């Protein structure tokens, strides 16, 4: 199954990268790569992640790549990565893309 990053998820990934890069550019690249690699696993194992407790919807799931949460939606023919965020951040009330 194909893994698609939404515009929101791409924007969040850039923000994470830019924030880390202020102090550690190489680490920022490594963190970004780890998040991308982790998300690619979802193409083969879409139910790898748990349901997102805050939403309790079977189609919304998350995988952890500490200290980040990759939140995604399972669709019939693809996986949409909806957002990526630090685990201490609060999720928005609406994750619609």
N, C-alpha and C positions, 0 to 999 in steps of 0.2 A: 504494500500500500504506500502511496506517495505521502510525504510529510510536507505540508505547506505552512510557511510562517506568514501570519497576517501582518498587515502594516503596523498595527499596534505592537505586536511582538517584536518586529524588527526595530521599531523605534525604542522600545524598552531595552533591547539588547545593546543598541548603540549607546544609550544613556549609561548603562552599566559599564560598558567598555570605557567610555569617556571619563566617567567618574574615577575608575581605578587607574586609568592612564595618567591622571594628573600626578600621581606619585610613583607609579610603577608601570610603565608602558609594556614591558614584556609580560608581566603578570596579567595585564588586561587582555592581551592577545591569547594567553593560555586559558584564562577563564572563559573567554568567548568561544574558543575552540572546544573546550569541555562541554559547554552548554549545547553547541551545535551537534557534537558527536552523540551526546545523550539523547537529543531529540530524534536523531536518525534511527535509533533503536526502536522507536515507536512504529516505524513502518512495518517491521517484522512482528512486533509484539504490542499491538495497540492497547491491550488490557494490562500491560505491565504496571501502569500506575494505579494508584487508589482513587476512588471517588473523592472529589474535593469536598471535605466536610462542611464547608461554609455554604455550599449550594445543594448538596444531596441530589444530584442528577447523575444518572448512569452514563450519559454521554459526555460529561465533563470530568476529566481525570487529571491527575498530576503525578509527575515524577520529580524526585528531589536530586539536585546536584548541588550539594551543600556549598554555600548557604542559600541557594536559590531554589525556587519552585518553578517548574515548567508546567504551565496549565494548558491543556489541550482538549479539543473536542473530537470525538470519533464520529465521522460521517461515513456513509455507505462506501465511498470509493477513495477516501483520503482522510488524513489526520490534519486538523488545523491547530497549529500552536497559536493560542490566543494571547498569552502574555507570559513573561518571565519576570520574576520579582524576588527580592530578598524575603526570606521566610518571616522576618519580623514586621514586614509591611502588611497593612490591612488590605484585604481584597475589596475592590469596588462592589457596589451592590448589583451592578449589571456588567456582565462580561461580553455582551453582544459586540461583535466586530463592526 
